[in-house]
Amino acid sequence: MIRIAVLISGEGSNLQALIDACASGRIKGNIVSVVSNNAQAYGLQRAQQAGIEHRTFLRKTYTDNQSMDMAVADYLQQQQVDLVVLAGYMKILTPLFIQRFNGKILNIHPSLLPKYPGLNTYQRAIDAGDGEHGTTVHFVNEEVDAGAIVLQAKVPVFADDSLDEVIERVKAQEVRIYPLVVAWFAQGRLQLRDEKAYLDGQQLATNGYAAD
């Protein structure tokens, strides 16, 4: 059973999906800690309700980003964490943090990467007139939203869609695919090698499907 830490900043819908998947045995692991950079994050209440240890690290209490990230990294290593899962963690991780957990950090991003890295992805897709949007689970490297892609889910975008309708459609896919990818990692099926993602020993293509 691997030891998982989940980093959040907000409501925690993906955190809840992971909590449920661990509880049901779909993920062969335990969430040993939830970390937030926002003391008001509702996800902290989800952790408390599930009996999971949770900690808040606030940027204002540290001299710089790296000092904060090293404090978080030290804490996670004390917890003997095998996997760091970013679930709406609205902070760019520093290179030293990423290096300490290289190959052991997953993120979910609300776009079909490499399209629309960064923020406001839903509105950017709507403004561009895209007929589809989606979400991507990927390993984290030192470039923002640029790590090896593991799995993507696509949703349609209709001409009369509101922003909220697109968001809800994507979120429904996020809570489906993120626990699946974490389960793969927990089973030892998913690895990062030379900045490429492998599932069952087969390299995954940039869209998350097995490469030829």
Secondary structure, 3 states (H helix, E strand, C coil): CEEEEEEECCCCHHHHHHHHHHHHCCCCEEEEEEEECCCCCHHHHHHHHCCCCEEECCHHHCCCHHHHHHHHHHHHHHCCCCEEEECCCCCCCCHHHHHHCCCCEEEEECCCCCCCCCCCHHHHHHHCCCCEEEEEEEECCCCCCCCCEEEEEEEECCCCCCHHHHHHHHHHHHHHHHHHHHHHHHCCCEEEECCEEEECCEEECCCCCECC
